[in-house]
Structures are given as structure tokens and as C-alpha cells.
Amino acid sequence: MAENDKAQEPTEKPTARRLEKAREEGQVPRSADLTAAAVLLVAAASLHLLGGSIGAAFLQIMRSGLSIGPGVALDPGLALPTAAAELKRAFIVCAPVLGLTLIAALVAPLALGGWNLSFGALAPDFARLDPIAGFGRFFSARGAIELGKAFGKFLVVAAIAVAVLRKESPRILALGAAPLGVGITQAAALASDALLAVSSGLVLIAAIDVPLQLWQHSKKLSMTREEIREEMKESEGSPEVKGRIRRAQRELARRRMMHEVPRADVVVVNPTHFAVALRYDEGRMRAPLVVAKGADLIAARIREIAAEHAVPVFEAPPLARALYHGVEIGGEIPANLYVAVAQVLTYIYQLKAASASGGRPPEPPAIDLGLETRRH
């Protein structure tokens, strides 16, 4: 009973097939903190490198906007195109930062789960609209963990923000007395420093969240031993089905083999236990081939088919055993059997010639495989 309970507990790691199926359904590990940290870090670095030029460009835009004459400002046909042109200039100025942050948002998921386009995740799930289930998720253990994570992230970011404000408060207060161009440049530098400090805190949070997301994903997809056994049966087939398939394959191979016996040049027998059918075409083959072989009942059937189609049967027990045990169906005979098989085929060819001409049949050769071949 205890063993059955243990088998029903999801204690095993998910298999590759389970992970692939979950991926097809849109279930991949994700960390919003990793993406947020990457985006904020890239934005901070962009402002640090381009803040001066961006500030100078916005200063020019601001001066250009404030220098618009009354005739242009009061004319709708001129005011709107002028405002659109200024907005376009502002967008072009911000484009490098926006482009880099967009790239960061697209690349960050590659570090955890990768991109995953799944139409299964887009299918409507009305169970998510159940308010009772929603309250259940909110007050569940996972909901408590998510709430704790959110509060922890708030404390980390708040602490970093307070520290940055305390440290940079003299520079912030000095902005009011600085010239406009210098003030804008210094403000951009202060913003980049503040973003860099906050992003470093988010990097720390992401370093904790990524392993947690991986563990939760693996825990969610964990399997019972029974599920693993069922999956193995589905992928490999049950032993009964595999047994039936193997029997069918053997029967099919046996039928193909029997169809080759009438085309054989000779059947070498033991005389009763083994039978091996050989075929040789000097113009197409390097060496004679074993086209069929069998023991006991199959050997008897090979001899019957050979008799029905007038295929010569030659009794050579050592050679029959060597061919049966040493050569697969469709394989060439090994070099150590060349002489013995050549003697048999020569005898068969001479026998056929004598039968056709009405001459005296030749004496059967004495087949001697040698000591090493008999041992093999």
C-alpha cells in the first residue's frame, strides 16, 4: 500500500518528452525580473554613453520649440506640422536608447526558456475566469511566495533609491543653479547613475529568481513513477505489442527467405538439423551468398522447397554448421570457406552438365574445412 502511494507521488524529474510537450503548450520557465534587469541595465548604459548628446539634442529641440513665432503658433495649418516635426526629432534622438532596450527585452528570454511561439497558450481557458479559483490562487502557498517576492523586490529597490538620493542630493540641488545645457547633461548623467544602481539591485534579484523559476517549473512538471512507466510504454510500446511485432517481422523475413530458395544453386545440409541455401553469380557477386538458412523444422522446409524446384541438395555436415553459425542471411561466405564452397559448386555444375549430356555423374568431393574452421 505504501509502495502504491509512493508511486502516485510526483517525485521524479520530468522526462524530455514531458518537457517538450509542456513547451508546445507554452509552459516554459520565465523570469520577469531577469527581463526587467536586462532592460534597465541596457537603458542605464545607453544613457551613460549617449546622455550628453541626447541632452544637447533635447536642448536644441526645446529652444526650437520655444522660438516659434505667434503666426505659426496660432495657425492650425502650420502649428500641427511644426509640432509633428519636433516630435519626430525627439523620437530620432531617443531611437538608439529605445532600440537597445527593445533588443534587451527580446534577447533576455533566450537566457531562460528561449523564445517559444505556442498557439496552445493562446487558446481560451475559461477556468481562469473563475473568481473562486482566483481567490484560491491568491491565498495559496504560491501566492504567498509571489507576495513575499514582490515585497522583497520593493524593499531592495527602495533601499537603493534612498541611498542614491542621499548620495546625489548635493548634485541634484546644484542643477537649479547650473546653466541650461550643463544642467541637462548633468541630469542625464544623474539619471543614468540612478538607473545603473537600481538595475544592479534587479540583477541581484534576478540571480535569485532564475534558479527559483527553474525549480518551480521542474516541480510543476514532475512526474510519478507510474506516469514515467506509461510514457515509456507509449514511446517504446508494451512488451506484448513489441513481441507481436518481432514475431511478425520474423515471419515476414522467413517468407522472403523461402522465396529465395528456388533461385539457389545448392542447399548444403547437415543432413537433418541444418540447411543453408547458396547462390553465386560470377558476373555480379564477389563471393557466394547465403540466401536462406534454418534449423530443424525450417531446415526441413528449405529441403522440401529445394526438392520441389529441383535445387541440388549436398550433404556436408561441417560446412552446413559453419555456414549456419558464421554467415547471416544475405551475407557473403567468409574467406576461410571459399575452397570448401568452391568444391561444392564445382561438383554441382559438373553434375548438371553430366545430367544434360547424359554422361557419367562425378564423384562427390570430400569436404575438409580444416582444424581451425571446425573449431570456429
One Martini backbone bead per residue (centre of mass of N, CA, C, O) as a GRO file, in nm:
protein
  376
    1MET     BB    1   0.059   0.062  -0.022
    2ALA     BB    2   0.305   0.251   0.008
    3GLU     BB    3   0.410   0.201  -0.280
    4ASN     BB    4   0.163   0.322  -0.426
    5ASP     BB    5   0.182   0.607  -0.304
    6LYS     BB    6   0.468   0.663  -0.413
    7ALA     BB    7   0.394   0.624  -0.720
    8GLN     BB    8   0.178   0.882  -0.701
    9GLU     BB    9   0.416   1.064  -0.659
   10PRO     BB   10   0.577   1.362  -0.775
   11THR     BB   11   0.930   1.273  -0.770
   12GLU     BB   12   1.004   1.301  -1.067
   13LYS     BB   13   1.160   1.397  -1.324
   14PRO     BB   14   1.117   1.529  -1.613
   15THR     BB   15   1.096   1.446  -1.919
   16ALA     BB   16   1.164   1.526  -2.239
   17ARG     BB   17   0.872   1.487  -2.336
   18ARG     BB   18   0.735   1.663  -2.120
   19LEU     BB   19   0.887   1.926  -2.188
   20GLU     BB   20   0.798   1.944  -2.486
   21LYS     BB   21   0.495   1.952  -2.434
   22ALA     BB   22   0.499   2.206  -2.255
   23ARG     BB   23   0.618   2.389  -2.474
   24GLU     BB   24   0.379   2.358  -2.675
   25GLU     BB   25   0.185   2.490  -2.436
   26GLY     BB   26   0.375   2.735  -2.305
   27GLN     BB   27   0.568   2.587  -2.084
   28VAL     BB   28   0.803   2.806  -1.950
   29PRO     BB   29   1.056   2.949  -1.811
   30ARG     BB   30   1.017   3.259  -1.623
   31SER     BB   31   1.168   3.603  -1.577
   32ALA     BB   32   1.087   3.921  -1.509
   33ASP     BB   33   1.350   4.014  -1.365
   34LEU     BB   34   1.546   3.960  -1.597
   35THR     BB   35   1.421   4.155  -1.801
   36ALA     BB   36   1.427   4.411  -1.626
   37ALA     BB   37   1.733   4.412  -1.580
   38ALA     BB   38   1.821   4.426  -1.877
   39VAL     BB   39   1.671   4.684  -1.958
   40LEU     BB   40   1.786   4.875  -1.735
   41LEU     BB   41   2.086   4.830  -1.797
   42VAL     BB   42   2.079   4.930  -2.091
   43ALA     BB   43   1.961   5.207  -2.034
   44ALA     BB   44   2.189   5.305  -1.851
   45ALA     BB   45   2.421   5.269  -2.056
   46SER     BB   46   2.300   5.453  -2.273
   47LEU     BB   47   2.291   5.714  -2.102
   48HIS     BB   48   2.594   5.716  -2.032
   49LEU     BB   49   2.687   5.740  -2.341
   50LEU     BB   50   2.428   5.944  -2.459
   51GLY     BB   51   2.342   6.176  -2.269
   52GLY     BB   52   2.483   6.430  -2.383
   53SER     BB   53   2.363   6.423  -2.673
   54ILE     BB   54   2.067   6.413  -2.587
   55GLY     BB   55   2.064   6.678  -2.425
   56ALA     BB   56   2.149   6.864  -2.658
   57ALA     BB   57   1.913   6.792  -2.847
   58PHE     BB   58   1.685   6.883  -2.649
   59LEU     BB   59   1.776   7.173  -2.633
   60GLN     BB   60   1.721   7.239  -2.929
   61ILE     BB   61   1.423   7.163  -2.927
   62MET     BB   62   1.335   7.360  -2.710
   63ARG     BB   63   1.430   7.619  -2.856
   64SER     BB   64   1.265   7.571  -3.112
   65GLY     BB   65   0.985   7.565  -2.968
   66LEU     BB   66   1.017   7.860  -2.822
   67SER     BB   67   1.070   8.017  -3.121
   68ILE     BB   68   0.789   8.031  -3.203
   69GLY     BB   69   0.579   8.210  -3.362
   70PRO     BB   70   0.262   8.341  -3.361
   71GLY     BB   71   0.182   8.265  -3.653
   72VAL     BB   72   0.232   7.956  -3.613
   73ALA     BB   73   0.077   7.898  -3.341
   74LEU     BB   74  -0.217   8.017  -3.465
   75ASP     BB   75  -0.177   7.813  -3.707
   76PRO     BB   76  -0.298   7.504  -3.781
   77GLY     BB   77  -0.136   7.453  -4.054
   78LEU     BB   78   0.151   7.497  -3.885
   79ALA     BB   79   0.153   7.376  -3.595
   80LEU     BB   80   0.125   7.075  -3.648
   81PRO     BB   81   0.377   7.024  -3.827
   82THR     BB   82   0.577   7.138  -3.621
   83ALA     BB   83   0.516   6.939  -3.391
   84ALA     BB   84   0.576   6.683  -3.556
   85ALA     BB   85   0.874   6.749  -3.612
   86GLU     BB   86   0.964   6.758  -3.314
   87LEU     BB   87   0.880   6.469  -3.244
   88LYS     BB   88   1.061   6.333  -3.449
   89ARG     BB   89   1.327   6.435  -3.332
   90ALA     BB   90   1.288   6.303  -3.053
   91PHE     BB   91   1.271   6.012  -3.154
   92ILE     BB   92   1.551   6.000  -3.286
   93VAL     BB   93   1.707   6.056  -3.027
   94CYS     BB   94   1.572   5.794  -2.871
   95ALA     BB   95   1.620   5.542  -3.055
   96PRO     BB   96   1.876   5.404  -2.939
   97VAL     BB   97   1.755   5.338  -2.661
   98LEU     BB   98   1.501   5.192  -2.757
   99GLY     BB   99   1.646   4.974  -2.926
  100LEU     BB  100   1.820   4.847  -2.699
  101THR     BB  101   1.584   4.773  -2.511
  102LEU     BB  102   1.439   4.589  -2.713
  103ILE     BB  103   1.667   4.387  -2.744
  104ALA     BB  104   1.679   4.308  -2.445
  105ALA     BB  105   1.382   4.201  -2.432
  106LEU     BB  106   1.440   3.972  -2.654
  107VAL     BB  107   1.706   3.832  -2.529
  108ALA     BB  108   1.653   3.753  -2.232
  109PRO     BB  109   1.475   3.484  -2.280
  110LEU     BB  110   1.717   3.306  -2.385
  111ALA     BB  111   1.833   3.244  -2.088
  112LEU     BB  112   1.511   3.148  -2.034
  113GLY     BB  113   1.357   2.918  -2.253
  114GLY     BB  114   1.319   3.100  -2.474
  115TRP     BB  115   1.162   3.105  -2.752
  116ASN     BB  116   0.784   3.073  -2.769
  117LEU     BB  117   0.557   2.958  -3.011
  118SER     BB  118   0.221   2.914  -2.884
  119PHE     BB  119  -0.113   2.831  -2.955
  120GLY     BB  120  -0.202   2.693  -2.689
  121ALA     BB  121  -0.175   2.957  -2.509
  122LEU     BB  122  -0.419   3.110  -2.678
  123ALA     BB  123  -0.625   2.949  -2.562
  124PRO     BB  124  -0.911   2.944  -2.407
  125ASP     BB  125  -0.952   2.979  -2.036
  126PHE     BB  126  -1.226   2.974  -1.825
  127ALA     BB  127  -1.097   2.900  -1.548
  128ARG     BB  128  -0.959   3.187  -1.505
  129LEU     BB  129  -1.257   3.329  -1.448
  130ASP     BB  130  -1.265   3.210  -1.170
  131PRO     BB  131  -1.295   3.361  -0.865
  132ILE     BB  132  -1.241   3.131  -0.669
  133ALA     BB  133  -0.975   3.037  -0.797
  134GLY     BB  134  -0.836   3.311  -0.768
  135PHE     BB  135  -0.842   3.320  -0.458
  136GLY     BB  136  -0.689   3.057  -0.423
  137ARG     BB  137  -0.425   3.156  -0.555
  138PHE     BB  138  -0.377   3.402  -0.370
  139PHE     BB  139  -0.392   3.202  -0.091
  140SER     BB  140  -0.160   3.047  -0.163
  141ALA     BB  141   0.161   2.952  -0.153
  142ARG     BB  142   0.238   3.092  -0.418
  143GLY     BB  143   0.114   3.366  -0.346
  144ALA     BB  144   0.297   3.415  -0.099
  145ILE     BB  145   0.563   3.409  -0.255
  146GLU     BB  146   0.500   3.643  -0.451
  147LEU     BB  147   0.453   3.854  -0.229
  148GLY     BB  148   0.737   3.831  -0.104
  149LYS     BB  149   0.891   3.909  -0.359
  150ALA     BB  150   0.765   4.189  -0.402
  151PHE     BB  151   0.853   4.304  -0.126
  152GLY     BB  152   1.157   4.256  -0.163
  153LYS     BB  153   1.190   4.430  -0.416
  154PHE     BB  154   1.095   4.692  -0.288
  155LEU     BB  155   1.316   4.713  -0.073
  156VAL     BB  156   1.561   4.715  -0.260
  157VAL     BB  157   1.483   4.959  -0.439
  158ALA     BB  158   1.434   5.159  -0.209
  159ALA     BB  159   1.717   5.149  -0.085
  160ILE     BB  160   1.866   5.243  -0.339
  161ALA     BB  161   1.716   5.511  -0.380
  162VAL     BB  162   1.789   5.639  -0.109
  163ALA     BB  163   2.096   5.623  -0.144
  164VAL     BB  164   2.111   5.793  -0.402
  165LEU     BB  165   1.976   6.053  -0.290
  166ARG     BB  166   2.180   6.106  -0.063
  167LYS     BB  167   2.437   6.119  -0.242
  168GLU     BB  168   2.302   6.320  -0.486
  169SER     BB  169   2.174   6.580  -0.360
  170PRO     BB  170   2.381   6.803  -0.431
  171ARG     BB  171   2.357   6.768  -0.744
  172ILE     BB  172   2.054   6.818  -0.762
  173LEU     BB  173   2.056   7.109  -0.634
  174ALA     BB  174   2.268   7.222  -0.852
  175LEU     BB  175   2.087   7.235  -1.110
  176GLY     BB  176   1.945   7.517  -1.064
  177ALA     BB  177   2.236   7.681  -1.111
  178ALA     BB  178   2.276   7.573  -1.380
  179PRO     BB  179   2.310   7.567  -1.683
  180LEU     BB  180   2.112   7.435  -1.914
  181GLY     BB  181   2.310   7.245  -2.063
  182VAL     BB  182   2.451   7.135  -1.809
  183GLY     BB  183   2.194   7.036  -1.663
  184ILE     BB  184   2.109   6.823  -1.867
  185THR     BB  185   2.366   6.654  -1.860
  186GLN     BB  186   2.360   6.598  -1.551
  187ALA     BB  187   2.081   6.465  -1.548
  188ALA     BB  188   2.156   6.228  -1.727
  189ALA     BB  189   2.379   6.119  -1.542
  190LEU     BB  190   2.200   6.076  -1.293
  191ALA     BB  191   2.001   5.880  -1.427
  192SER     BB  192   2.210   5.663  -1.503
  193ASP     BB  193   2.311   5.607  -1.215
  194ALA     BB  194   2.039   5.527  -1.094
  195LEU     BB  195   1.976   5.294  -1.293
  196LEU     BB  196   2.232   5.132  -1.230
  197ALA     BB  197   2.167   5.080  -0.932
  198VAL     BB  198   1.891   4.946  -0.971
  199SER     BB  199   1.985   4.722  -1.171
  200SER     BB  200   2.173   4.580  -0.971
  201GLY     BB  201   1.941   4.489  -0.790
  202LEU     BB  202   1.792   4.326  -1.013
  203VAL     BB  203   2.021   4.128  -1.063
  204LEU     BB  204   2.008   4.002  -0.785
  205ILE     BB  205   1.716   3.908  -0.807
  206ALA     BB  206   1.754   3.735  -1.065
  207ALA     BB  207   1.964   3.536  -0.937
  208ILE     BB  208   1.727   3.418  -0.757
  209ASP     BB  209   1.482   3.372  -0.960
  210VAL     BB  210   1.585   3.172  -1.172
  211PRO     BB  211   1.621   2.917  -0.997
  212LEU     BB  212   1.328   2.925  -0.895
  213GLN     BB  213   1.188   2.888  -1.171
  214LEU     BB  214   1.319   2.619  -1.241
  215TRP     BB  215   1.212   2.465  -0.995
  216GLN     BB  216   0.909   2.518  -1.041
  217HIS     BB  217   0.893   2.391  -1.322
  218SER     BB  218   0.990   2.109  -1.237
  219LYS     BB  219   0.774   2.067  -1.015
  220LYS     BB  220   0.522   2.095  -1.201
  221LEU     BB  221   0.641   1.847  -1.403
  222SER     BB  222   0.640   1.631  -1.226
  223MET     BB  223   0.654   1.272  -1.182
  224THR     BB  224   0.543   0.968  -1.173
  225ARG     BB  225   0.618   0.642  -1.205
  226GLU     BB  226   0.368   0.572  -1.371
  227GLU     BB  227   0.405   0.790  -1.590
  228ILE     BB  228   0.677   0.685  -1.692
  229ARG     BB  229   0.579   0.405  -1.775
  230GLU     BB  230   0.362   0.502  -1.976
  231GLU     BB  231   0.556   0.657  -2.159
  232MET     BB  232   0.730   0.416  -2.238
  233LYS     BB  233   0.502   0.258  -2.369
  234GLU     BB  234   0.430   0.472  -2.585
  235SER     BB  235   0.722   0.495  -2.715
  236GLU     BB  236   0.796   0.162  -2.718
  237GLY     BB  237   0.594  -0.020  -2.615
  238SER     BB  238   0.468  -0.298  -2.531
  239PRO     BB  239   0.573  -0.616  -2.488
  240GLU     BB  240   0.343  -0.744  -2.653
  241VAL     BB  241   0.373  -0.572  -2.907
  242LYS     BB  242   0.674  -0.626  -2.958
  243GLY     BB  243   0.640  -0.931  -2.987
  244ARG     BB  244   0.451  -0.923  -3.233
  245ILE     BB  245   0.643  -0.769  -3.416
  246ARG     BB  246   0.875  -0.973  -3.412
  247ARG     BB  247   0.712  -1.208  -3.525
  248ALA     BB  248   0.632  -1.071  -3.789
  249GLN     BB  249   0.920  -1.019  -3.886
  250ARG     BB  250   1.011  -1.315  -3.892
  251GLU     BB  251   0.794  -1.414  -4.088
  252LEU     BB  252   0.868  -1.228  -4.321
  253ALA     BB  253   1.163  -1.320  -4.347
  254ARG     BB  254   1.095  -1.619  -4.400
  255ARG     BB  255   0.938  -1.576  -4.662
  256ARG     BB  256   1.163  -1.441  -4.821
  257MET     BB  257   1.360  -1.675  -4.791
  258MET     BB  258   1.186  -1.895  -4.936
  259HIS     BB  259   1.186  -1.738  -5.216
  260GLU     BB  260   1.508  -1.797  -5.258
  261VAL     BB  261   1.546  -2.105  -5.292
  262PRO     BB  262   1.480  -2.153  -5.606
  263ARG     BB  263   1.753  -1.962  -5.674
  264ALA     BB  264   1.943  -2.164  -5.592
  265ASP     BB  265   2.228  -2.380  -5.636
  266VAL     BB  266   2.242  -2.479  -5.324
  267VAL     BB  267   2.196  -2.723  -5.053
  268VAL     BB  268   2.328  -2.734  -4.737
  269VAL     BB  269   2.357  -3.016  -4.518
  270ASN     BB  270   2.375  -3.222  -4.201
  271PRO     BB  271   2.104  -3.338  -4.286
  272THR     BB  272   1.863  -3.228  -4.063
  273HIS     BB  273   1.930  -2.964  -3.887
  274PHE     BB  274   2.065  -2.824  -4.143
  275ALA     BB  275   2.013  -2.541  -4.383
  276VAL     BB  276   2.189  -2.404  -4.679
  277ALA     BB  277   2.152  -2.147  -4.913
  278LEU     BB  278   2.314  -2.099  -5.234
  279ARG     BB  279   2.446  -1.817  -5.431
  280TYR     BB  280   2.600  -1.768  -5.769
  281ASP     BB  281   2.737  -1.477  -5.952
  282GLU     BB  282   3.012  -1.408  -6.125
  283GLY     BB  283   2.926  -1.119  -6.252
  284ARG     BB  284   2.796  -0.995  -5.951
  285MET     BB  285   2.983  -1.159  -5.749
  286ARG     BB  286   3.241  -1.216  -5.521
  287ALA     BB  287   3.056  -1.416  -5.353
  288PRO     BB  288   2.880  -1.628  -5.208
  289LEU     BB  289   2.543  -1.653  -5.092
  290VAL     BB  290   2.319  -1.641  -4.822
  291VAL     BB  291   1.963  -1.690  -4.875
  292ALA     BB  292   1.930  -1.941  -4.667
  293LYS     BB  293   1.829  -2.055  -4.330
  294GLY     BB  294   1.811  -2.346  -4.100
  295ALA     BB  295   1.641  -2.529  -3.835
  296ASP     BB  296   1.488  -2.809  -3.855
  297LEU     BB  297   1.194  -2.715  -3.969
  298ILE     BB  298   1.320  -2.510  -4.163
  299ALA     BB  299   1.510  -2.709  -4.296
  300ALA     BB  300   1.289  -2.893  -4.407
  301ARG     BB  301   1.154  -2.673  -4.583
  302ILE     BB  302   1.398  -2.617  -4.762
  303ARG     BB  303   1.415  -2.903  -4.879
  304GLU     BB  304   1.135  -2.909  -5.005
  305ILE     BB  305   1.171  -2.669  -5.198
  306ALA     BB  306   1.415  -2.785  -5.343
  307ALA     BB  307   1.265  -3.036  -5.454
  308GLU     BB  308   1.038  -2.881  -5.611
  309HIS     BB  309   1.292  -2.706  -5.779
  310ALA     BB  310   1.556  -2.869  -5.835
  311VAL     BB  311   1.755  -2.830  -5.595
  312PRO     BB  312   2.044  -2.904  -5.490
  313VAL     BB  313   2.162  -3.147  -5.246
  314PHE     BB  314   2.426  -3.116  -4.996
  315GLU     BB  315   2.622  -3.324  -4.789
  316ALA     BB  316   2.781  -3.113  -4.517
  317PRO     BB  317   2.806  -3.077  -4.196
  318PRO     BB  318   3.043  -2.874  -4.137
  319LEU     BB  319   2.953  -2.661  -4.347
  320ALA     BB  320   2.665  -2.614  -4.245
  321ARG     BB  321   2.748  -2.514  -3.962
  322ALA     BB  322   2.934  -2.282  -4.051
  323LEU     BB  323   2.719  -2.125  -4.213
  324TYR     BB  324   2.500  -2.096  -3.996
  325HIS     BB  325   2.694  -1.955  -3.767
  326GLY     BB  326   2.874  -1.740  -3.973
  327VAL     BB  327   2.616  -1.651  -4.159
  328GLU     BB  328   2.413  -1.430  -4.285
  329ILE     BB  329   2.151  -1.329  -4.442
  330GLY     BB  330   2.300  -1.201  -4.740
  331GLY     BB  331   2.583  -1.306  -4.698
  332GLU     BB  332   2.904  -1.364  -4.727
  333ILE     BB  333   3.137  -1.574  -4.745
  334PRO     BB  334   3.410  -1.661  -4.604
  335ALA     BB  335   3.739  -1.718  -4.682
  336ASN     BB  336   3.761  -2.003  -4.520
  337LEU     BB  337   3.515  -2.119  -4.738
  338TYR     BB  338   3.590  -2.112  -5.038
  339VAL     BB  339   3.692  -2.397  -5.106
  340ALA     BB  340   3.447  -2.562  -5.017
  341VAL     BB  341   3.234  -2.415  -5.194
  342ALA     BB  342   3.377  -2.461  -5.463
  343GLN     BB  343   3.352  -2.768  -5.459
  344VAL     BB  344   3.045  -2.778  -5.456
  345LEU     BB  345   2.986  -2.608  -5.714
  346THR     BB  346   3.149  -2.778  -5.908
  347TYR     BB  347   2.986  -3.035  -5.868
  348ILE     BB  348   2.711  -2.918  -5.955
  349TYR     BB  349   2.796  -2.834  -6.242
  350GLN     BB  350   2.887  -3.119  -6.331
  351LEU     BB  351   2.618  -3.257  -6.278
  352LYS     BB  352   2.451  -3.091  -6.480
  353ALA     BB  353   2.620  -3.160  -6.732
  354ALA     BB  354   2.584  -3.470  -6.718
  355SER     BB  355   2.273  -3.465  -6.732
  356ALA     BB  356   2.252  -3.318  -7.010
  357SER     BB  357   2.457  -3.539  -7.166
  358GLY     BB  358   2.454  -3.837  -7.025
  359GLY     BB  359   2.671  -3.872  -6.833
  360ARG     BB  360   2.887  -3.925  -6.586
  361PRO     BB  361   2.881  -3.880  -6.269
  362PRO     BB  362   3.037  -3.734  -6.027
  363GLU     BB  363   3.223  -3.729  -5.751
  364PRO     BB  364   3.199  -3.649  -5.445
  365PRO     BB  365   3.336  -3.439  -5.238
  366ALA     BB  366   3.571  -3.397  -4.979
  367ILE     BB  367   3.502  -3.212  -4.700
  368ASP     BB  368   3.766  -2.993  -4.563
  369LEU     BB  369   3.800  -2.732  -4.324
  370GLY     BB  370   3.966  -2.776  -4.092
  371LEU     BB  371   4.053  -2.716  -3.771
  372GLU     BB  372   3.981  -2.408  -3.730
  373THR     BB  373   3.696  -2.418  -3.858
  374ARG     BB  374   3.571  -2.629  -3.669
  375ARG     BB  375   3.608  -2.465  -3.412
  376HIS     BB  376   3.433  -2.218  -3.523
   0.00000   0.00000   0.00000
